[in-house]
Amino acid sequence: MTPSFETLDPATVGEYEKAYVLHTWSAQKGYKPFCIAGGEGCYFWDDRGKKYLDFASQLINVNAGHQHPRIVQAIKDQADRLCYVIPKAANDQRALLARMLVELAPGDMSKAFFVTGGGVANENALKIARTLTGRLKVIARFRSYHGGTYGASSVTGDPRHRVAEPGVPGTLRVWDPFCYRCFFKMEYPRCGVYCAEAIRKLIEVEGPETVAAIIVEPITGSNCRIVPPDGYMQRLRQICDDYGMLLIFDEVMTGFGRTGEWFAANHWDVVPDIMTLSKGINSGALPLGAVLVRKKIADYFEDNFFYAGLTQFGNPIACAAGVAAIQVYKEENLIENSRELGVYLLERLEDIKKKHPSVGDVRGKGLFATVELVKDRETREPLIPWTVEHYEHKHPLMQALLGRLKEEGLYAYARWNMLMICPPLCITREELAWGLERIDDALALADEYVAGS
């Protein structure tokens, strides 16, 4: 019997979405349906056939590009074989993916625990850290996002954490290594990386015996694309070692070539104790995440009960997509492409910055960058304040800017006063240049806004 596959006409898709779907991070009344009908490589198209160059990799997860044939075929093949196994059962795709992840990861990462996404990965990383150390408190940063689940929201620093308040007890927040907007009014390198040393001071006040871990995004994702200065990550590693704490790297966005290395940790030769992964793990094809742990943590659970699990632990189809995605990243040299084009991207952004008074800063690594818009370059006053209000209510300028790009066939996304640039890793130099030309032209809107304000 041929299975049925029901589809809806475009008008009905939008009608159903508004009527029956509770959409993420938005007031439902303002939701405007945008139906994506298909995609290939760095492009997707809407229900009317209009094609867009995807400068957001959807949500920084379609690293290998849309509908990569090898990933799609791996999903089909595994679906024909076996769709599901219970967590206690062994499965070849889960086993193979775990080995591949451990071998790719920095240092002595030893085992992988599989979950369904980034937030759940961070939930379990926190649980492991608290179990292993017997301590409650976790240090996180203000400009961070670690997921929408309860525990992950509790250690998130940006305004989205407020929905989980009072949250899981024990979160301590520190200021970020944000050199462009140094919260300590210092200047690198004369500062001696004080933002890291301030963490040491916090630990001493709180009591080292109470702090389990530090959790950071090596390069922040949704919150400003903060690239830490040299020495910061190494200092975090030393602080954790000094106080018997664990270092957790949230590599949900930065993993799998996004920053020009397999993992952002490689930029600083720092090995975290726990690393959380998702998004690019199978190029966004199916829900999947992982928690990687070093050997000392894996050894602890040889004799101590591991209180964690979920029904879709290492789903075979999701893992098969992960195996295929890693093979694609390797064989198509996508990590190298991200690294090489990342250099070109930053050079072009610097050129764009010189042309537009509304551009205060450009920064990033690999194909993971941002353009920060300001009212005044000298004062660095942000064009849009980093507040709850301006997260919930999108600024009309950013809406106009994204709308102009969309009209031109470029799909991008923005947060507060940051225009994010993170295309699929398979993008060509010519495609990247075309997209940057559209951004260059559209930034005239921001210049006009600044001149008139």
Secondary structure, DSSP 8 states (H G I E B T S, - for coil): ---------HHHHHHHHHHH---TTS-GGG-----EEEEEBTEEEETT--EEEESSHHHHT-TT-BT-HHHHHHHHHHHHH-S---TTS--HHHHHHHHHHHHHSSTTEEEEEEESSHHHHHHHHHHHHHHHH---EEEEESS----SSHHHHHH--SGGGGGGTT-STTEEEE----GGG-TTS--TTTT-SHHHHHHHHHHHHH-GGGEEEEEE-SS-SSS------TTHHHHHHHHHHHHT-EEEEE-TTTTTTTTSSSSGGGGTT---SEEEE-GGGGTTSS--EEEEEEHHHHHHHHHS------TTTT-HHHHHHHHHHHHHHHHTTHHHHHHHHHHHHHHHHHHHHHH-TTEEEEEESSS-EEEEEEEETTTTEESS-SSHHHHHS--HHHHHHHHHHHHTTEE-EEETTEEEE---TT--HHHHHHHHHHHHHHTHHHHHHHHH-
